[in-house]
């Protein structure tokens, strides 16, 4: 997934909140590593 880090963080956060899911499930949905999801959300 490309784009600005802020936009990616918002996208991931919305997905997690709307689907009541985990970082691991979010990573699987977006085809990226869970470390990447965690890094983007924490920063």
mmCIF file as Biopython writes it, N, C-alpha, C and O atoms, coordinates in Angstrom:
data_model
#
loop_
_atom_site.group_PDB
_atom_site.id
_atom_site.type_symbol
_atom_site.label_atom_id
_atom_site.label_alt_id
_atom_site.label_comp_id
_atom_site.label_asym_id
_atom_site.label_entity_id
_atom_site.label_seq_id
_atom_site.pdbx_PDB_ins_code
_atom_site.Cartn_x
_atom_site.Cartn_y
_atom_site.Cartn_z
_atom_site.occupancy
_atom_site.B_iso_or_equiv
_atom_site.auth_seq_id
_atom_site.auth_asym_id
_atom_site.pdbx_PDB_model_num
ATOM 1   N N  . UNK A ? 1  ? 0.850   -1.173 0.000  1.0 0.0 1  A 1 
ATOM 2   C CA . UNK A ? 1  ? 0.000   0.000  0.000  1.0 0.0 1  A 1 
ATOM 3   C C  . UNK A ? 1  ? 0.892   1.231  0.000  1.0 0.0 1  A 1 
ATOM 4   O O  . UNK A ? 1  ? 1.757   1.381  0.863  1.0 0.0 1  A 1 
ATOM 5   N N  . UNK A ? 2  ? 0.683   2.084  -0.945 1.0 0.0 2  A 1 
ATOM 6   C CA . UNK A ? 2  ? 1.463   3.311  -1.076 1.0 0.0 2  A 1 
ATOM 7   C C  . UNK A ? 2  ? 0.650   4.479  -0.524 1.0 0.0 2  A 1 
ATOM 8   O O  . UNK A ? 2  ? -0.548  4.353  -0.271 1.0 0.0 2  A 1 
ATOM 9   N N  . UNK A ? 3  ? 1.304   5.588  -0.345 1.0 0.0 3  A 1 
ATOM 10  C CA . UNK A ? 3  ? 0.611   6.783  0.108  1.0 0.0 3  A 1 
ATOM 11  C C  . UNK A ? 3  ? 1.332   7.438  1.268  1.0 0.0 3  A 1 
ATOM 12  O O  . UNK A ? 3  ? 2.331   6.927  1.775  1.0 0.0 3  A 1 
ATOM 13  N N  . UNK A ? 4  ? 0.815   8.551  1.664  1.0 0.0 4  A 1 
ATOM 14  C CA . UNK A ? 4  ? 1.392   9.276  2.789  1.0 0.0 4  A 1 
ATOM 15  C C  . UNK A ? 4  ? 1.205   8.489  4.080  1.0 0.0 4  A 1 
ATOM 16  O O  . UNK A ? 4  ? 0.176   7.839  4.269  1.0 0.0 4  A 1 
ATOM 17  N N  . UNK A ? 5  ? 2.190   8.544  4.966  1.0 0.0 5  A 1 
ATOM 18  C CA . UNK A ? 5  ? 2.081   7.794  6.226  1.0 0.0 5  A 1 
ATOM 19  C C  . UNK A ? 5  ? 0.833   8.152  7.030  1.0 0.0 5  A 1 
ATOM 20  O O  . UNK A ? 5  ? 0.224   7.285  7.657  1.0 0.0 5  A 1 
ATOM 21  N N  . UNK A ? 6  ? 0.454   9.434  7.009  1.0 0.0 6  A 1 
ATOM 22  C CA . UNK A ? 6  ? -0.735  9.851  7.765  1.0 0.0 6  A 1 
ATOM 23  C C  . UNK A ? 6  ? -1.997  9.202  7.199  1.0 0.0 6  A 1 
ATOM 24  O O  . UNK A ? 6  ? -2.873  8.769  7.949  1.0 0.0 6  A 1 
ATOM 25  N N  . UNK A ? 7  ? -2.079  9.139  5.870  1.0 0.0 7  A 1 
ATOM 26  C CA . UNK A ? 7  ? -3.248  8.522  5.232  1.0 0.0 7  A 1 
ATOM 27  C C  . UNK A ? 7  ? -3.295  7.031  5.508  1.0 0.0 7  A 1 
ATOM 28  O O  . UNK A ? 7  ? -4.363  6.464  5.739  1.0 0.0 7  A 1 
ATOM 29  N N  . UNK A ? 8  ? -2.123  6.395  5.483  1.0 0.0 8  A 1 
ATOM 30  C CA . UNK A ? 8  ? -2.065  4.958  5.779  1.0 0.0 8  A 1 
ATOM 31  C C  . UNK A ? 8  ? -2.501  4.695  7.211  1.0 0.0 8  A 1 
ATOM 32  O O  . UNK A ? 8  ? -3.250  3.752  7.468  1.0 0.0 8  A 1 
ATOM 33  N N  . UNK A ? 9  ? -2.042  5.513  8.141  1.0 0.0 9  A 1 
ATOM 34  C CA . UNK A ? 9  ? -2.406  5.333  9.550  1.0 0.0 9  A 1 
ATOM 35  C C  . UNK A ? 9  ? -3.911  5.469  9.728  1.0 0.0 9  A 1 
ATOM 36  O O  . UNK A ? 9  ? -4.528  4.688  10.453 1.0 0.0 9  A 1 
ATOM 37  N N  . UNK A ? 10 ? -4.495  6.447  9.074  1.0 0.0 10 A 1 
ATOM 38  C CA . UNK A ? 10 ? -5.950  6.649  9.179  1.0 0.0 10 A 1 
ATOM 39  C C  . UNK A ? 10 ? -6.696  5.467  8.574  1.0 0.0 10 A 1 
ATOM 40  O O  . UNK A ? 10 ? -7.688  5.002  9.135  1.0 0.0 10 A 1 
ATOM 41  N N  . UNK A ? 11 ? -6.221  4.983  7.433  1.0 0.0 11 A 1 
ATOM 42  C CA . UNK A ? 11 ? -6.860  3.838  6.781  1.0 0.0 11 A 1 
ATOM 43  C C  . UNK A ? 11 ? -6.826  2.605  7.681  1.0 0.0 11 A 1 
ATOM 44  O O  . UNK A ? 11 ? -7.837  1.926  7.857  1.0 0.0 11 A 1 
ATOM 45  N N  . UNK A ? 12 ? -5.649  2.322  8.251  1.0 0.0 12 A 1 
ATOM 46  C CA . UNK A ? 12 ? -5.511  1.166  9.134  1.0 0.0 12 A 1 
ATOM 47  C C  . UNK A ? 12 ? -6.370  1.326  10.384 1.0 0.0 12 A 1 
ATOM 48  O O  . UNK A ? 12 ? -7.033  0.381  10.813 1.0 0.0 12 A 1 
ATOM 49  N N  . UNK A ? 13 ? -6.356  2.511  10.960 1.0 0.0 13 A 1 
ATOM 50  C CA . UNK A ? 13 ? -7.137  2.757  12.179 1.0 0.0 13 A 1 
ATOM 51  C C  . UNK A ? 13 ? -8.626  2.586  11.920 1.0 0.0 13 A 1 
ATOM 52  O O  . UNK A ? 13 ? -9.329  1.971  12.722 1.0 0.0 13 A 1 
ATOM 53  N N  . UNK A ? 14 ? -9.107  3.119  10.816 1.0 0.0 14 A 1 
ATOM 54  C CA . UNK A ? 14 ? -10.529 2.960  10.470 1.0 0.0 14 A 1 
ATOM 55  C C  . UNK A ? 14 ? -10.874 1.491  10.288 1.0 0.0 14 A 1 
ATOM 56  O O  . UNK A ? 14 ? -11.917 1.036  10.757 1.0 0.0 14 A 1 
ATOM 57  N N  . UNK A ? 15 ? -10.011 0.749  9.613  1.0 0.0 15 A 1 
ATOM 58  C CA . UNK A ? 15 ? -10.273 -0.672 9.394  1.0 0.0 15 A 1 
ATOM 59  C C  . UNK A ? 15 ? -10.343 -1.417 10.723 1.0 0.0 15 A 1 
ATOM 60  O O  . UNK A ? 15 ? -11.247 -2.224 10.943 1.0 0.0 15 A 1 
ATOM 61  N N  . UNK A ? 16 ? -9.390  -1.145 11.603 1.0 0.0 16 A 1 
ATOM 62  C CA . UNK A ? 16 ? -9.358  -1.825 12.906 1.0 0.0 16 A 1 
ATOM 63  C C  . UNK A ? 16 ? -10.604 -1.504 13.712 1.0 0.0 16 A 1 
ATOM 64  O O  . UNK A ? 16 ? -11.201 -2.399 14.310 1.0 0.0 16 A 1 
ATOM 65  N N  . UNK A ? 17 ? -11.003 -0.248 13.737 1.0 0.0 17 A 1 
ATOM 66  C CA . UNK A ? 17 ? -12.166 0.164  14.523 1.0 0.0 17 A 1 
ATOM 67  C C  . UNK A ? 17 ? -13.460 -0.387 13.925 1.0 0.0 17 A 1 
ATOM 68  O O  . UNK A ? 17 ? -14.293 -0.938 14.643 1.0 0.0 17 A 1 
ATOM 69  N N  . UNK A ? 18 ? -13.625 -0.239 12.617 1.0 0.0 18 A 1 
ATOM 70  C CA . UNK A ? 18 ? -14.866 -0.669 11.969 1.0 0.0 18 A 1 
ATOM 71  C C  . UNK A ? 18 ? -15.068 -2.179 12.007 1.0 0.0 18 A 1 
ATOM 72  O O  . UNK A ? 18 ? -16.199 -2.651 12.122 1.0 0.0 18 A 1 
ATOM 73  N N  . UNK A ? 19 ? -13.984 -2.936 11.912 1.0 0.0 19 A 1 
ATOM 74  C CA . UNK A ? 19 ? -14.095 -4.391 11.857 1.0 0.0 19 A 1 
ATOM 75  C C  . UNK A ? 19 ? -13.755 -5.079 13.181 1.0 0.0 19 A 1 
ATOM 76  O O  . UNK A ? 19 ? -13.776 -6.306 13.270 1.0 0.0 19 A 1 
ATOM 77  N N  . UNK A ? 20 ? -13.444 -4.286 14.205 1.0 0.0 20 A 1 
ATOM 78  C CA . UNK A ? 20 ? -13.086 -4.841 15.527 1.0 0.0 20 A 1 
ATOM 79  C C  . UNK A ? 20 ? -12.049 -5.950 15.369 1.0 0.0 20 A 1 
ATOM 80  O O  . UNK A ? 20 ? -12.241 -7.071 15.841 1.0 0.0 20 A 1 
ATOM 81  N N  . UNK A ? 21 ? -10.960 -5.622 14.705 1.0 0.0 21 A 1 
ATOM 82  C CA . UNK A ? 21 ? -9.961  -6.625 14.369 1.0 0.0 21 A 1 
ATOM 83  C C  . UNK A ? 21 ? -8.610  -6.300 15.005 1.0 0.0 21 A 1 
ATOM 84  O O  . UNK A ? 21 ? -8.446  -5.279 15.672 1.0 0.0 21 A 1 
ATOM 85  N N  . UNK A ? 22 ? -7.667  -7.179 14.787 1.0 0.0 22 A 1 
ATOM 86  C CA . UNK A ? 22 ? -6.338  -7.035 15.371 1.0 0.0 22 A 1 
ATOM 87  C C  . UNK A ? 22 ? -5.361  -6.492 14.329 1.0 0.0 22 A 1 
ATOM 88  O O  . UNK A ? 22 ? -5.685  -6.390 13.146 1.0 0.0 22 A 1 
ATOM 89  N N  . UNK A ? 23 ? -4.165  -6.148 14.792 1.0 0.0 23 A 1 
ATOM 90  C CA . UNK A ? 23 ? -3.108  -5.701 13.893 1.0 0.0 23 A 1 
ATOM 91  C C  . UNK A ? 23 ? -2.767  -6.821 12.913 1.0 0.0 23 A 1 
ATOM 92  O O  . UNK A ? 23 ? -2.556  -6.572 11.726 1.0 0.0 23 A 1 
ATOM 93  N N  . UNK A ? 24 ? -2.716  -8.036 13.406 1.0 0.0 24 A 1 
ATOM 94  C CA . UNK A ? 24 ? -2.391  -9.185 12.552 1.0 0.0 24 A 1 
ATOM 95  C C  . UNK A ? 24 ? -3.438  -9.359 11.445 1.0 0.0 24 A 1 
ATOM 96  O O  . UNK A ? 24 ? -3.073  -9.575 10.289 1.0 0.0 24 A 1 
ATOM 97  N N  . UNK A ? 25 ? -4.706  -9.271 11.771 1.0 0.0 25 A 1 
ATOM 98  C CA . UNK A ? 25 ? -5.768  -9.427 10.766 1.0 0.0 25 A 1 
ATOM 99  C C  . UNK A ? 25 ? -5.764  -8.252 9.789  1.0 0.0 25 A 1 
ATOM 100 O O  . UNK A ? 25 ? -6.048  -8.431 8.604  1.0 0.0 25 A 1 
ATOM 101 N N  . UNK A ? 26 ? -5.449  -7.069 10.272 1.0 0.0 26 A 1 
ATOM 102 C CA . UNK A ? 26 ? -5.361  -5.903 9.403  1.0 0.0 26 A 1 
ATOM 103 C C  . UNK A ? 26 ? -4.221  -6.075 8.407  1.0 0.0 26 A 1 
ATOM 104 O O  . UNK A ? 26 ? -4.380  -5.778 7.223  1.0 0.0 26 A 1 
ATOM 105 N N  . UNK A ? 27 ? -3.091  -6.544 8.874  1.0 0.0 27 A 1 
ATOM 106 C CA . UNK A ? 27 ? -1.948  -6.778 8.000  1.0 0.0 27 A 1 
ATOM 107 C C  . UNK A ? 27 ? -2.293  -7.794 6.918  1.0 0.0 27 A 1 
ATOM 108 O O  . UNK A ? 27 ? -1.920  -7.628 5.757  1.0 0.0 27 A 1 
ATOM 109 N N  . UNK A ? 28 ? -2.991  -8.826 7.299  1.0 0.0 28 A 1 
ATOM 110 C CA . UNK A ? 28 ? -3.379  -9.855 6.334  1.0 0.0 28 A 1 
ATOM 111 C C  . UNK A ? 28 ? -4.314  -9.269 5.277  1.0 0.0 28 A 1 
ATOM 112 O O  . UNK A ? 28 ? -4.178  -9.580 4.093  1.0 0.0 28 A 1 
ATOM 113 N N  . UNK A ? 29 ? -5.241  -8.441 5.683  1.0 0.0 29 A 1 
ATOM 114 C CA . UNK A ? 29 ? -6.188  -7.819 4.755  1.0 0.0 29 A 1 
ATOM 115 C C  . UNK A ? 29 ? -5.479  -6.916 3.737  1.0 0.0 29 A 1 
ATOM 116 O O  . UNK A ? 29 ? -5.847  -6.899 2.563  1.0 0.0 29 A 1 
ATOM 117 N N  . UNK A ? 30 ? -4.475  -6.173 4.182  1.0 0.0 30 A 1 
ATOM 118 C CA . UNK A ? 30 ? -3.764  -5.242 3.313  1.0 0.0 30 A 1 
ATOM 119 C C  . UNK A ? 30 ? -2.509  -5.853 2.678  1.0 0.0 30 A 1 
ATOM 120 O O  . UNK A ? 30 ? -1.784  -5.170 1.955  1.0 0.0 30 A 1 
ATOM 121 N N  . UNK A ? 31 ? -2.253  -7.133 2.949  1.0 0.0 31 A 1 
ATOM 122 C CA . UNK A ? 31 ? -1.116  -7.865 2.376  1.0 0.0 31 A 1 
ATOM 123 C C  . UNK A ? 31 ? 0.225   -7.220 2.723  1.0 0.0 31 A 1 
ATOM 124 O O  . UNK A ? 31 ? 1.092   -7.050 1.865  1.0 0.0 31 A 1 
ATOM 125 N N  . UNK A ? 32 ? 0.373   -6.862 4.005  1.0 0.0 32 A 1 
ATOM 126 C CA . UNK A ? 32 ? 1.629   -6.316 4.510  1.0 0.0 32 A 1 
ATOM 127 C C  . UNK A ? 32 ? 1.937   -6.995 5.840  1.0 0.0 32 A 1 
ATOM 128 O O  . UNK A ? 32 ? 1.112   -7.744 6.364  1.0 0.0 32 A 1 
ATOM 129 N N  . UNK A ? 33 ? 3.111   -6.736 6.380  1.0 0.0 33 A 1 
ATOM 130 C CA . UNK A ? 33 ? 3.476   -7.380 7.644  1.0 0.0 33 A 1 
ATOM 131 C C  . UNK A ? 33 ? 2.809   -6.680 8.823  1.0 0.0 33 A 1 
ATOM 132 O O  . UNK A ? 33 ? 2.465   -5.500 8.748  1.0 0.0 33 A 1 
ATOM 133 N N  . UNK A ? 34 ? 2.635   -7.422 9.904  1.0 0.0 34 A 1 
ATOM 134 C CA . UNK A ? 34 ? 2.037   -6.835 11.097 1.0 0.0 34 A 1 
ATOM 135 C C  . UNK A ? 34 ? 2.944   -5.783 11.697 1.0 0.0 34 A 1 
ATOM 136 O O  . UNK A ? 34 ? 2.472   -4.836 12.327 1.0 0.0 34 A 1 
ATOM 137 N N  . UNK A ? 35 ? 4.243   -5.942 11.506 1.0 0.0 35 A 1 
ATOM 138 C CA . UNK A ? 35 ? 5.199   -4.945 11.981 1.0 0.0 35 A 1 
ATOM 139 C C  . UNK A ? 35 ? 4.981   -3.611 11.280 1.0 0.0 35 A 1 
ATOM 140 O O  . UNK A ? 35 ? 5.097   -2.552 11.898 1.0 0.0 35 A 1 
ATOM 141 N N  . UNK A ? 36 ? 4.669   -3.665 10.002 1.0 0.0 36 A 1 
ATOM 142 C CA . UNK A ? 36 ? 4.415   -2.442 9.244  1.0 0.0 36 A 1 
ATOM 143 C C  . UNK A ? 36 ? 3.163   -1.747 9.748  1.0 0.0 36 A 1 
ATOM 144 O O  . UNK A ? 36 ? 3.163   -0.528 9.924  1.0 0.0 36 A 1 
ATOM 145 N N  . UNK A ? 37 ? 2.105   -2.493 9.983  1.0 0.0 37 A 1 
ATOM 146 C CA . UNK A ? 37 ? 0.868   -1.899 10.502 1.0 0.0 37 A 1 
ATOM 147 C C  . UNK A ? 37 ? 1.132   -1.265 11.857 1.0 0.0 37 A 1 
ATOM 148 O O  . UNK A ? 37 ? 0.724   -0.130 12.106 1.0 0.0 37 A 1 
ATOM 149 N N  . UNK A ? 38 ? 1.801   -1.979 12.717 1.0 0.0 38 A 1 
ATOM 150 C CA . UNK A ? 38 ? 2.092   -1.469 14.057 1.0 0.0 38 A 1 
ATOM 151 C C  . UNK A ? 38 ? 2.939   -0.202 13.970 1.0 0.0 38 A 1 
ATOM 152 O O  . UNK A ? 38 ? 2.654   0.781  14.655 1.0 0.0 38 A 1 
ATOM 153 N N  . UNK A ? 39 ? 3.980   -0.218 13.131 1.0 0.0 39 A 1 
ATOM 154 C CA . UNK A ? 39 ? 4.870   0.925  12.991 1.0 0.0 39 A 1 
ATOM 155 C C  . UNK A ? 39 ? 4.114   2.160  12.500 1.0 0.0 39 A 1 
ATOM 156 O O  . UNK A ? 39 ? 4.315   3.259  13.017 1.0 0.0 39 A 1 
ATOM 157 N N  . UNK A ? 40 ? 3.247   1.980  11.507 1.0 0.0 40 A 1 
ATOM 158 C CA . UNK A ? 40 ? 2.504   3.105  10.950 1.0 0.0 40 A 1 
ATOM 159 C C  . UNK A ? 40 ? 1.532   3.677  11.975 1.0 0.0 40 A 1 
ATOM 160 O O  . UNK A ? 40 ? 1.406   4.896  12.085 1.0 0.0 40 A 1 
ATOM 161 N N  . UNK A ? 41 ? 0.853   2.834  12.716 1.0 0.0 41 A 1 
ATOM 162 C CA . UNK A ? 41 ? -0.130  3.310  13.684 1.0 0.0 41 A 1 
ATOM 163 C C  . UNK A ? 41 ? 0.532   3.982  14.879 1.0 0.0 41 A 1 
ATOM 164 O O  . UNK A ? 41 ? 0.033   4.992  15.375 1.0 0.0 41 A 1 
ATOM 165 N N  . UNK A ? 42 ? 1.633   3.442  15.338 1.0 0.0 42 A 1 
ATOM 166 C CA . UNK A ? 42 ? 2.304   3.993  16.525 1.0 0.0 42 A 1 
ATOM 167 C C  . UNK A ? 42 ? 2.934   5.345  16.224 1.0 0.0 42 A 1 
ATOM 168 O O  . UNK A ? 42 ? 2.911   6.242  17.066 1.0 0.0 42 A 1 
ATOM 169 N N  . UNK A ? 43 ? 3.495   5.497  15.033 1.0 0.0 43 A 1 
ATOM 170 C CA . UNK A ? 43 ? 4.122   6.780  14.670 1.0 0.0 43 A 1 
ATOM 171 C C  . UNK A ? 43 ? 3.068   7.750  14.348 1.0 0.0 43 A 1 
ATOM 172 O O  . UNK A ? 43 ? 3.365   8.897  14.016 1.0 0.0 43 A 1 
#
